[in-house]
């Protein structure tokens, strides 16, 4: 979940208290003076109904595909943050400063350039601040640090199967000097695992729960760990662009798994 605080000299091109930007989970609140004044005059309990329906479900918190974004004018930031603190236990501890480049473009949101809302988004909005789930930021930083080490690990990501597709919850940044093929192959492997786990009920009475598997190719290695505590089909994936990476996976997986799970605990709290 992200809260984008914006400022604009012109008023939003709609007359309601909020509007949707391209999808049901991207919400922009009005900066019109009468709406701002009315919003700030009301009590928290009278405003919660405006926000609560749009809060992300636990199963998709932080998902790059389904991330909830609230676009909030600077004039109502204080009251809006109070509402979230009232609705989400420990909200302030969960959130931290995000980067402006994490905000989707109008094209990514599906806003037409010729539309009034698209023009307002591109030309009038000035982003003042981005507030996002801090646990996700820390997880991305950890994944980047793992991938940047001299360890033959070139990508780290957490994936979740939901809505009949594999969604990337969090991932490291691509390396500049190492070529990783598109993730289609990894996605296909995860879909096979999901099918297998759904048929075996995830548990073998003699062997116990499935933990992890390594796929060794002539020029690539994919290591997948099953993390069912965050959902039946949640997976931690390590990828190496060389076959030598297989020697390092178990060591670095064991070295970082506890910290990764600690951050995932916070993300799914």
BAFI-3210 file (N, C-alpha, C; in Angstrom, 3 decimals, decimal comma, padded with zeros to 6 digits):
// residues 269
n [1|2|3|4|5|6|7|8|9|10|11|12|13|14|15|16|17|18|19|20|21|22|23|24|25|26|27|28|29|30|31|32|33|34|35|36|37|38|39|40|41|42|43|44|45|46|47|48|49|50|51|52|53|54|55|56|57|58|59|60|61|62|63|64|65|66|67|68|69|70|71|72|73|74|75|76|77|78|79|80|81|82|83|84|85|86|87|88|89|90|91|92|93|94|95|96|97|98|99|100|101|102|103|104|105|106|107|108|109|110|111|112|113|114|115|116|117|118|119|120|121|122|123|124|125|126|127|128|129|130|131|132|133|134|135|136|137|138|139|140|141|142|143|144|145|146|147|148|149|150|151|152|153|154|155|156|157|158|159|160|161|162|163|164|165|166|167|168|169|170|171|172|173|174|175|176|177|178|179|180|181|182|183|184|185|186|187|188|189|190|191|192|193|194|195|196|197|198|199|200|201|202|203|204|205|206|207|208|209|210|211|212|213|214|215|216|217|218|219|220|221|222|223|224|225|226|227|228|229|230|231|232|233|234|235|236|237|238|239|240|241|242|243|244|245|246|247|248|249|250|251|252|253|254|255|256|257|258|259|260|261|262|263|264|265|266|267|268|269]
n.u [000,840|000,487|000,708|000,281|001,155|-000,072|000,128|-001,632|-002,339|-004,572|-007,996|-009,215|-010,629|-013,294|-016,383|-016,881|-015,952|-013,847|-012,108|-011,585|-008,534|-008,049|-008,179|-009,785|-008,336|-006,762|-006,906|-007,892|-008,136|-010,169|-009,052|-010,550|-011,698|-014,088|-014,514|-012,199|-012,418|-014,790|-014,004|-011,934|-013,357|-014,964|-015,319|-013,131|-014,508|-016,632|-015,512|-014,231|-015,572|-015,066|-012,529|-012,005|-013,189|-011,340|-008,951|-006,111|-006,406|-005,092|-003,815|-002,754|-001,181|001,307|001,781|003,109|001,478|-001,086|-001,129|-002,479|-003,097|-003,344|-004,067|-003,553|-004,514|-002,345|-003,577|-005,328|-003,811|-003,039|-005,468|-006,213|-004,156|-004,628|-007,014|-006,168|-004,455|-006,302|-007,735|-005,900|-003,967|-000,959|-000,154|001,561|004,077|004,448|004,812|006,911|009,210|008,832|009,973|009,684|009,723|008,405|005,808|003,128|003,014|000,776|000,170|000,684|-001,372|-003,477|-004,727|-006,109|-004,403|-005,859|-007,909|-009,574|-008,863|-006,503|-004,904|-004,810|-003,432|-000,939|-000,065|-000,758|-000,528|001,681|003,963|004,390|005,189|005,861|004,517|005,005|004,682|006,933|008,161|008,223|010,038|012,377|012,642|013,101|015,546|017,144|016,999|018,291|020,853|021,670|021,694|023,667|026,034|029,139|028,256|027,091|024,360|021,791|019,256|016,557|013,399|009,985|007,133|003,619|000,857|-002,216|-005,578|-005,534|-002,997|000,593|001,929|004,326|005,522|007,670|010,933|014,452|016,585|017,479|020,721|023,485|025,613|025,058|023,179|019,851|017,408|014,042|011,349|009,478|009,996|010,526|008,041|006,473|007,498|006,713|003,955|003,659|004,478|002,476|000,262|001,049|001,249|-001,372|-002,628|-001,423|-002,059|-000,131|001,237|003,071|002,543|004,633|007,001|006,701|006,091|006,462|009,463|011,698|013,053|015,403|016,154|018,227|019,850|021,561|022,715|021,781|020,280|017,559|016,198|013,741|011,819|009,256|006,820|004,472|003,276|002,596|000,536|-000,972|000,324|002,912|006,126|009,684|012,220|015,355|017,617|020,112|022,402|024,299|025,505|027,147|026,095|024,595|026,061|026,088|023,552|022,188|023,707|023,445|020,710|020,070|021,467|020,106|017,385|015,929|015,873|014,537|012,024|011,293|010,862|008,817|006,882|006,294|005,305|002,994|001,550]
n.v [-001,194|002,216|005,694|008,532|011,769|014,703|017,903|020,536|023,248|023,565|022,403|019,052|017,160|016,292|015,987|014,608|013,216|011,484|009,670|006,945|005,684|004,246|001,607|-000,382|-000,156|002,107|005,144|008,516|011,350|014,271|017,653|019,895|022,922|023,007|020,284|019,567|021,203|020,187|017,554|017,869|018,923|016,926|014,138|011,332|008,849|009,398|009,434|007,091|005,237|006,028|005,189|002,574|000,485|000,321|-000,581|-002,761|-006,328|-008,858|-010,883|-009,684|-007,563|-005,261|-006,326|-006,065|-006,114|-005,669|-003,511|-001,267|002,172|005,324|008,517|011,541|014,828|017,410|019,051|017,520|015,597|015,153|014,438|012,241|010,402|009,955|008,545|006,116|005,207|004,709|002,644|000,609|-001,341|-000,313|001,171|003,429|002,426|000,590|001,955|003,818|006,164|006,437|006,096|008,458|007,424|005,084|005,433|004,825|005,579|007,615|006,213|003,577|003,299|003,278|005,585|007,680|009,922|011,968|012,333|014,140|013,520|012,112|014,150|015,896|014,292|013,998|016,647|018,502|017,536|017,607|015,717|015,458|013,772|010,327|007,630|004,444|000,839|000,004|-002,406|-003,762|-002,188|-002,662|-005,378|-005,419|-004,081|-005,938|-008,118|-006,955|-006,567|-009,207|-010,149|-008,527|-009,380|-011,294|-014,043|-015,685|-015,524|-014,047|-012,965|-012,364|-013,153|-012,943|-014,781|-015,080|-017,183|-016,382|-015,478|-017,001|-016,625|-016,037|-013,775|-011,236|-010,456|-009,118|-008,088|-008,278|-005,773|-005,827|-007,092|-005,251|-006,324|-008,973|-011,310|-012,065|-014,258|-013,628|-013,848|-015,729|-018,459|-019,168|-018,546|-020,481|-022,811|-022,401|-022,504|-025,182|-026,304|-025,328|-026,689|-029,304|-029,231|-028,645|-030,985|-032,893|-032,025|-030,661|-031,998|-034,832|-037,702|-039,243|-038,045|-035,373|-031,768|-030,144|-028,427|-027,190|-026,876|-027,519|-026,443|-027,390|-026,176|-026,133|-023,650|-022,134|-021,689|-022,385|-021,894|-022,809|-022,042|-023,129|-021,266|-021,629|-020,438|-017,877|-018,037|-020,543|-020,852|-019,477|-018,401|-018,361|-017,306|-017,978|-017,036|-017,949|-016,905|-018,578|-021,983|-022,556|-021,396|-023,124|-024,197|-022,268|-021,635|-023,024|-022,282|-019,429|-019,224|-020,387|-018,624|-016,191|-016,699|-016,562|-013,768|-012,867|-014,055|-012,785|-010,165|-010,649|-011,488|-009,049|-007,687|-009,071|-008,702]
n.w [000,000|-000,813|000,000|-001,686|-001,466|-002,765|-004,483|-006,039|-008,194|-009,735|-009,690|-009,094|-011,815|-011,206|-009,359|-007,010|-003,724|-004,071|-006,704|-009,024|-010,321|-013,091|-012,002|-009,448|-007,108|-007,033|-005,861|-005,974|-004,008|-003,684|-004,247|-004,152|-002,753|-001,214|-000,709|000,650|002,943|004,082|004,557|006,463|008,588|009,574|011,890|012,730|012,827|011,179|008,719|008,108|006,525|003,950|003,355|004,282|002,579|000,526|001,457|001,210|000,854|003,050|001,620|-000,640|000,081|-000,634|-003,159|-006,389|-008,549|-007,608|-005,884|-003,543|-003,932|-002,504|-003,490|-002,136|-001,360|-000,158|001,683|003,222|004,400|007,150|008,514|006,979|007,492|010,172|010,016|008,830|010,820|012,762|011,606|011,075|013,071|014,557|012,365|011,820|012,450|010,496|008,134|005,863|004,272|000,817|-002,649|-005,309|-007,876|-007,617|-008,075|-010,254|-013,785|-015,777|-018,048|-017,282|-015,494|-017,148|-017,996|-020,325|-022,521|-023,579|-021,815|-019,161|-016,534|-016,915|-017,991|-015,804|-013,972|-015,226|-015,791|-013,788|-011,159|-008,438|-006,868|-003,457|-001,423|-000,804|000,818|002,060|002,612|004,992|005,624|003,207|001,770|003,245|002,786|000,031|000,008|001,385|-000,391|-002,592|-001,519|-001,134|-003,788|-004,811|-003,724|-004,038|-004,966|-006,823|-006,949|-008,603|-008,681|-006,454|-005,217|-004,008|-004,579|-005,175|-005,685|-006,977|-007,874|-010,179|-011,264|-011,200|-008,962|-008,359|-005,298|-004,122|-005,163|-006,087|-007,621|-011,118|-012,065|-013,370|-014,788|-015,225|-016,954|-016,748|-017,783|-019,041|-016,635|-017,279|-017,450|-014,796|-013,682|-014,960|-013,786|-011,136|-011,404|-012,031|-009,617|-007,920|-008,930|-008,349|-005,511|-004,833|-005,466|-003,870|-001,407|-000,068|001,903|002,857|004,590|005,591|004,776|005,467|005,278|002,106|001,340|-000,230|-003,595|-006,226|-009,469|-011,938|-014,734|-017,931|-018,157|-016,048|-012,797|-010,667|-007,570|-005,358|-002,556|-000,449|001,254|003,167|005,403|004,827|003,136|001,130|-001,357|-001,525|-002,393|-002,071|-004,157|-005,596|-008,105|-010,424|-012,899|-013,833|-013,916|-011,821|-009,627|-008,070|-006,000|-004,061|-003,212|-001,046|001,200|001,304|001,361|003,853|005,461|005,213|005,459|007,910|008,473|006,203|006,588|008,896|008,007|006,195|007,973|009,183|006,981|006,377|008,655]
ca.u [000,000|001,198|-000,041|000,978|000,684|000,126|-000,292|-001,990|-002,979|-005,886|-008,846|-009,425|-011,719|-014,496|-017,062|-017,059|-014,865|-012,704|-012,348|-010,686|-007,571|-007,752|-008,570|-010,521|-007,477|-005,974|-007,931|-007,429|-009,069|-010,344|-008,398|-011,446|-011,731|-015,259|-014,333|-011,133|-012,981|-015,751|-013,230|-011,201|-014,291|-015,601|-014,567|-012,546|-015,534|-017,513|-014,761|-013,639|-016,271|-014,493|-011,210|-011,972|-013,443|-010,240|-007,734|-005,746|-006,553|-003,797|-003,185|-002,130|-000,449|002,632|001,897|003,386|000,384|-002,368|-000,860|-003,412|-002,473|-004,210|-003,525|-004,186|-004,016|-001,588|-004,462|-006,039|-002,870|-003,091|-006,701|-006,191|-003,248|-005,330|-007,986|-005,453|-003,975|-007,472|-008,200|-004,843|-003,139|000,469|000,034|002,719|005,297|004,537|005,031|008,137|009,307|009,037|010,567|008,703|009,666|007,567|004,437|002,866|002,733|-000,609|000,047|000,584|-002,686|-004,495|-005,422|-005,891|-003,805|-006,871|-008,918|-009,330|-008,171|-005,150|-004,186|-004,573|-002,408|000,361|000,364|-001,093|-000,146|003,071|004,099|005,078|005,720|005,350|004,601|004,688|004,952|008,364|008,650|008,522|011,271|013,490|012,779|013,759|016,948|017,813|017,137|019,329|022,165|022,013|021,991|024,867|027,219|029,839|027,726|026,443|022,918|021,564|017,919|015,822|012,032|008,912|005,991|002,380|-000,135|-003,556|-006,363|-005,136|-001,732|001,704|002,208|005,581|005,304|008,854|012,068|015,675|016,779|018,332|022,136|023,925|026,611|024,643|021,956|018,832|016,347|012,716|010,881|008,426|010,377|010,310|006,594|005,974|007,875|005,868|002,618|003,731|004,523|001,143|-000,578|001,493|000,898|-002,819|-003,047|-000,871|-002,473|001,073|001,848|003,242|002,504|005,912|008,111|006,448|005,735|007,434|010,232|012,311|013,477|016,382|016,123|019,543|019,891|022,929|023,269|020,961|019,772|016,431|015,985|012,416|011,446|007,830|006,576|003,016|002,752|002,101|-000,446|-000,659|001,194|003,886|007,429|010,913|012,944|016,704|017,958|021,499|022,601|025,317|025,278|027,963|025,327|023,963|026,884|025,945|022,161|021,816|024,386|022,852|019,319|020,065|022,017|019,184|015,986|015,307|015,620|013,494|010,753|010,979|010,290|007,534|005,949|005,869|004,535|001,694|000,991]
ca.v [000,000|003,490|006,941|009,562|013,110|015,569|019,302|021,001|024,561|023,388|021,440|017,771|017,275|015,546|016,687|013,758|013,279|010,766|008,994|005,825|005,892|003,090|000,335|-000,169|000,031|003,333|006,119|009,891|012,185|015,602|018,813|021,042|023,591|022,617|018,898|019,590|021,795|019,235|016,402|018,218|019,261|015,711|013,293|010,125|007,817|009,780|009,383|005,766|004,510|006,430|004,570|001,147|-000,464|000,262|-001,116|-004,032|-007,570|-009,364|-011,752|-008,941|-006,408|-005,124|-006,917|-005,103|-006,155|-005,298|-002,601|-000,162|003,492|006,457|009,834|012,393|016,211|017,819|019,744|016,590|014,543|014,867|013,727|010,956|009,514|009,589|007,513|004,860|004,785|004,208|001,419|-000,408|-001,349|-000,138|001,689|004,319|001,629|-000,187|002,778|004,594|007,036|005,743|006,861|008,965|006,597|003,912|005,819|004,474|006,637|007,616|005,139|002,324|003,270|003,169|006,856|008,208|011,257|012,946|012,448|015,231|012,980|011,821|015,423|016,385|013,427|014,252|018,044|019,365|016,972|017,666|014,781|016,016|012,720|008,972|006,842|003,070|-000,174|-000,007|-003,784|-004,109|-001,498|-003,377|-006,663|-005,133|-003,758|-007,197|-008,878|-006,303|-006,827|-010,609|-010,268|-007,748|-010,050|-012,219|-015,318|-016,355|-015,320|-012,873|-012,418|-012,922|-012,647|-013,682|-014,853|-015,624|-017,583|-015,933|-015,031|-017,817|-016,208|-015,817|-012,362|-010,962|-009,622|-008,283|-008,641|-007,485|-005,071|-006,589|-006,758|-004,610|-007,113|-010,377|-011,388|-013,004|-014,408|-013,250|-014,711|-016,631|-019,830|-019,319|-018,558|-021,786|-023,778|-022,169|-022,995|-026,643|-026,586|-025,060|-027,816|-030,477|-029,060|-028,693|-032,383|-033,684|-031,366|-030,030|-032,773|-036,276|-038,125|-039,808|-037,130|-034,048|-030,722|-029,776|-027,239|-026,482|-027,664|-026,848|-026,798|-027,153|-026,177|-026,056|-022,316|-021,375|-022,457|-021,770|-022,511|-022,369|-022,436|-022,982|-020,544|-021,701|-019,639|-016,609|-018,400|-021,878|-020,842|-018,397|-019,004|-017,571|-017,802|-017,516|-017,353|-017,722|-016,886|-019,584|-023,262|-022,587|-020,846|-024,155|-024,452|-021,184|-021,399|-023,508|-021,481|-018,095|-019,399|-020,586|-017,426|-015,058|-017,096|-016,066|-012,335|-012,729|-014,412|-011,721|-009,035|-011,097|-011,450|-007,653|-007,306|-009,734|-008,537]
ca.w [000,000|-000,871|000,099|-002,458|-001,096|-003,922|-004,436|-007,384|-008,221|-010,342|-009,006|-009,766|-012,796|-010,827|-008,279|-005,832|-002,746|-004,637|-007,971|-009,244|-011,400|-013,916|-011,395|-008,203|-005,947|-007,180|-005,485|-005,798|-003,252|-004,254|-003,644|-004,232|-001,443|-000,430|-000,292|001,661|004,148|004,647|005,031|007,675|009,666|010,085|012,802|012,148|012,664|010,071|007,465|007,891|005,461|002,668|003,179|004,642|001,480|-000,436|002,066|000,562|001,597|003,523|000,629|-001,730|000,582|-001,212|-004,476|-007,450|-009,503|-007,019|-004,781|-003,335|-003,849|-002,201|-003,854|-001,129|-001,394|001,025|002,619|004,105|004,786|008,582|008,852|006,286|008,217|011,404|009,667|008,636|012,140|013,466|010,960|011,009|014,269|014,312|011,010|011,718|012,515|009,259|006,958|005,767|003,096|-000,453|-003,737|-006,276|-009,085|-007,361|-008,420|-011,653|-014,751|-016,225|-019,040|-016,537|-014,866|-018,186|-018,173|-021,663|-022,545|-023,929|-020,767|-018,208|-015,366|-017,356|-018,114|-014,455|-013,380|-015,858|-015,903|-012,658|-009,862|-007,994|-005,746|-002,298|-000,550|-000,999|002,050|001,678|003,614|005,276|005,598|001,818|001,423|003,885|002,106|-001,243|000,305|001,712|-001,639|-003,398|-000,905|-001,424|-005,213|-005,127|-003,198|-004,937|-004,487|-007,950|-006,888|-009,443|-008,444|-005,324|-005,250|-003,352|-005,485|-004,632|-006,679|-006,630|-009,033|-011,328|-011,852|-010,284|-008,720|-007,662|-004,125|-003,890|-005,901|-006,173|-008,880|-012,046|-012,058|-014,598|-015,517|-015,290|-017,750|-016,293|-018,773|-018,534|-015,552|-017,745|-017,130|-013,359|-013,473|-015,387|-012,759|-009,962|-011,719|-011,906|-008,184|-007,378|-009,335|-007,587|-004,102|-004,684|-005,584|-002,759|-000,159|000,468|002,985|002,764|005,991|006,017|004,481|006,020|004,317|001,074|001,732|-001,343|-004,744|-007,089|-010,876|-012,525|-016,192|-018,448|-017,948|-015,110|-011,656|-009,969|-006,258|-004,895|-001,198|-000,177|002,508|003,317|006,521|004,277|002,116|000,614|-002,533|-001,431|-002,681|-002,111|-005,334|-005,900|-009,495|-010,821|-014,352|-014,151|-013,258|-010,608|-008,522|-007,249|-004,813|-003,101|-002,847|000,277|002,214|001,416|001,768|005,307|006,097|005,159|005,527|009,139|008,315|005,182|007,194|009,862|007,248|005,660|009,112|009,351|005,795|006,442|010,001]
c.u [000,877|000,224|000,805|000,361|000,978|-000,358|-000,591|-002,681|-004,381|-006,683|-008,975|-010,633|-012,927|-015,087|-017,268|-015,858|-013,629|-013,102|-011,345|-009,792|-007,283|-008,146|-009,159|-009,634|-006,480|-006,949|-007,316|-008,528|-009,028|-009,560|-009,273|-011,674|-012,907|-015,140|-013,268|-011,666|-013,935|-015,029|-012,569|-012,112|-014,872|-014,693|-014,084|-013,615|-016,472|-016,830|-014,232|-014,276|-015,731|-013,228|-011,250|-012,229|-012,273|-008,961|-007,411|-006,011|-005,171|-003,055|-002,471|-001,370|000,953|002,788|002,139|002,254|-000,888|-002,234|-001,882|-002,633|-003,553|-003,472|-004,281|-003,639|-003,358|-002,497|-005,196|-005,122|-003,015|-004,300|-006,717|-005,304|-003,861|-006,335|-007,304|-004,917|-005,115|-007,922|-007,187|-003,969|-001,661|000,800|001,313|004,037|005,529|005,045|006,338|008,150|009,608|009,635|009,495|008,609|008,904|006,104|004,196|002,680|001,260|-000,850|-000,103|-000,769|-003,813|-005,301|-005,101|-005,348|-004,833|-007,918|-008,557|-008,563|-006,723|-004,306|-003,860|-003,432|-001,023|000,864|000,175|-000,581|001,348|003,199|004,944|005,792|005,099|005,593|004,182|005,066|006,447|008,940|009,017|009,820|012,481|013,734|013,478|015,232|017,739|018,031|018,232|020,720|022,619|022,459|023,278|026,152|027,849|029,448|027,020|024,918|022,607|020,188|017,282|014,420|011,102|007,703|004,801|001,457|-001,511|-004,257|-005,897|-003,865|-000,680|001,966|003,518|005,307|006,444|010,022|013,272|015,723|017,683|019,785|022,545|024,801|026,268|023,285|021,040|017,743|015,024|012,184|009,777|008,717|010,141|008,827|005,994|006,293|006,994|004,453|002,562|003,733|003,159|000,205|-000,248|001,046|-000,604|-003,333|-002,574|-001,253|-001,270|001,797|001,930|003,384|003,828|007,066|007,938|006,111|006,862|008,143|010,838|012,758|014,455|016,235|017,452|019,445|021,336|023,548|022,507|020,512|018,623|016,167|014,686|012,125|009,963|007,641|005,070|002,443|002,206|001,026|-000,025|000,363|002,072|005,277|008,549|011,777|014,315|017,025|019,433|021,617|023,673|025,016|026,095|027,181|024,736|024,745|026,640|024,529|021,837|022,438|023,695|021,367|019,242|020,525|020,983|017,725|015,279|014,951|014,529|012,132|010,325|010,326|008,954|006,474|005,393|004,978|003,123|001,014|-000,454]
c.v [001,247|004,633|007,994|010,913|014,058|016,990|019,728|022,351|024,474|022,330|020,152|017,888|016,377|016,195|015,888|013,852|012,514|010,141|007,859|006,098|004,567|001,743|000,617|000,107|001,182|004,501|007,502|010,693|013,619|016,672|020,065|021,617|023,156|021,186|018,800|020,108|020,828|018,031|016,712|018,560|018,016|014,937|012,031|009,069|008,117|009,659|007,982|005,020|004,855|005,651|003,052|000,201|-000,652|-000,305|-002,476|-005,221|-008,079|-010,141|-010,992|-007,717|-006,398|-005,679|-005,841|-005,053|-005,536|-004,244|-001,466|001,155|004,530|007,730|010,865|013,817|016,587|018,403|018,797|015,466|014,157|014,040|012,337|009,951|009,082|008,472|006,154|004,323|004,183|002,854|000,277|-000,308|-001,227|000,433|002,517|003,548|000,856|000,639|003,564|005,398|006,213|006,658|007,278|008,086|005,294|004,189|005,533|005,714|006,568|006,506|003,787|002,182|003,139|004,434|007,412|009,626|012,335|013,154|013,558|014,734|012,635|013,080|015,997|015,610|013,765|015,679|018,886|018,855|017,102|016,783|015,402|014,945|011,388|008,187|005,423|002,098|-000,315|-001,413|-004,206|-003,443|-002,250|-004,721|-006,471|-004,827|-005,024|-008,027|-008,285|-006,580|-008,260|-010,745|-009,533|-008,405|-010,947|-013,638|-016,132|-016,276|-013,995|-012,245|-013,135|-012,326|-013,534|-013,610|-015,506|-016,002|-017,170|-015,402|-015,706|-017,344|-016,043|-014,321|-012,216|-009,995|-008,640|-008,909|-007,713|-006,778|-005,899|-006,149|-006,184|-005,527|-008,593|-010,438|-012,474|-013,056|-013,924|-014,280|-015,672|-018,074|-020,107|-019,399|-019,910|-022,858|-023,640|-022,678|-024,519|-027,038|-026,385|-026,223|-029,067|-030,387|-029,149|-030,131|-033,227|-033,119|-030,823|-030,869|-034,247|-036,786|-038,674|-038,821|-035,753|-033,040|-030,465|-028,478|-026,510|-027,450|-026,835|-027,370|-026,398|-027,253|-026,036|-024,693|-021,475|-022,285|-021,677|-022,560|-021,940|-022,934|-022,165|-022,322|-020,508|-020,888|-018,297|-016,838|-019,708|-021,881|-019,594|-019,004|-017,961|-018,168|-017,146|-017,948|-017,045|-017,806|-017,890|-020,881|-023,383|-022,117|-021,886|-024,424|-023,420|-021,051|-021,810|-022,662|-020,137|-018,164|-019,539|-019,334|-016,311|-015,415|-016,540|-014,583|-012,095|-013,008|-013,369|-010,528|-009,410|-011,127|-010,033|-007,224|-007,868|-009,563|-008,102]
c.w [000,000|-000,635|-000,605|-002,091|-002,258|-003,642|-005,866|-007,287|-008,810|-009,580|-009,808|-010,700|-012,481|-009,584|-007,010|-004,899|-003,225|-005,969|-008,094|-010,445|-012,098|-013,337|-010,024|-007,007|-006,102|-007,013|-005,306|-005,097|-003,774|-003,498|-003,739|-002,845|-000,593|000,083|000,806|002,991|004,850|005,253|006,373|008,856|010,332|011,029|012,108|011,875|011,499|008,713|007,137|006,730|004,079|002,328|003,321|003,473|000,532|000,159|001,464|001,466|001,985|002,445|-000,486|-001,242|-000,023|-002,603|-005,527|-008,466|-008,932|-005,909|-004,721|-003,224|-003,565|-002,604|-003,016|-001,235|-000,072|002,099|003,574|004,606|006,258|008,973|008,216|007,025|009,548|011,151|009,535|009,960|012,944|012,916|011,011|012,253|013,904|012,950|010,880|011,730|011,216|008,097|007,027|004,482|001,859|-001,501|-004,742|-007,519|-008,860|-007,700|-009,902|-012,526|-015,145|-017,246|-018,348|-015,854|-015,887|-018,387|-019,559|-021,631|-022,855|-022,866|-019,790|-016,991|-015,700|-017,465|-016,739|-013,805|-013,918|-015,663|-014,642|-011,310|-009,601|-006,756|-004,645|-001,472|-000,947|000,291|001,701|002,794|003,806|005,206|004,176|001,366|001,978|003,208|000,761|-001,039|000,619|000,450|-002,522|-002,843|-001,165|-002,876|-005,598|-004,621|-004,259|-004,552|-005,569|-007,899|-007,588|-009,281|-007,267|-005,372|-004,433|-004,274|-004,792|-005,779|-006,186|-007,853|-010,316|-012,006|-010,767|-010,183|-007,965|-006,523|-003,928|-004,631|-005,830|-007,522|-009,802|-011,931|-013,409|-015,445|-015,610|-015,992|-017,202|-017,360|-018,187|-017,550|-015,978|-017,361|-015,646|-013,044|-013,846|-014,352|-011,518|-010,202|-011,630|-010,429|-007,535|-007,695|-008,537|-006,133|-003,885|-004,734|-004,401|-001,395|000,617|001,516|002,616|004,184|006,491|005,836|005,120|004,936|003,323|001,470|000,538|-002,432|-005,571|-008,510|-011,498|-014,044|-016,642|-018,211|-016,958|-013,972|-011,018|-008,689|-005,674|-003,513|-000,984|001,193|002,795|004,466|006,034|003,211|001,483|-000,507|-002,560|-001,543|-002,645|-003,218|-005,427|-007,328|-009,734|-012,328|-014,786|-013,408|-011,972|-009,382|-007,600|-005,966|-003,710|-002,534|-001,415|001,387|002,409|001,777|003,284|006,040|006,209|005,402|006,759|009,024|007,284|005,781|008,234|009,161|006,619|006,763|009,292|008,182|005,840|007,789|009,929]
res [x|x|x|x|x|x|x|x|x|x|x|x|x|x|x|x|x|x|x|x|x|x|x|x|x|x|x|x|x|x|x|x|x|x|x|x|x|x|x|x|x|x|x|x|x|x|x|x|x|x|x|x|x|x|x|x|x|x|x|x|x|x|x|x|x|x|x|x|x|x|x|x|x|x|x|x|x|x|x|x|x|x|x|x|x|x|x|x|x|x|x|x|x|x|x|x|x|x|x|x|x|x|x|x|x|x|x|x|x|x|x|x|x|x|x|x|x|x|x|x|x|x|x|x|x|x|x|x|x|x|x|x|x|x|x|x|x|x|x|x|x|x|x|x|x|x|x|x|x|x|x|x|x|x|x|x|x|x|x|x|x|x|x|x|x|x|x|x|x|x|x|x|x|x|x|x|x|x|x|x|x|x|x|x|x|x|x|x|x|x|x|x|x|x|x|x|x|x|x|x|x|x|x|x|x|x|x|x|x|x|x|x|x|x|x|x|x|x|x|x|x|x|x|x|x|x|x|x|x|x|x|x|x|x|x|x|x|x|x|x|x|x|x|x|x|x|x|x|x|x|x|x|x|x|x|x|x|x|x|x|x|x|x|x|x|x|x|x|x]
***
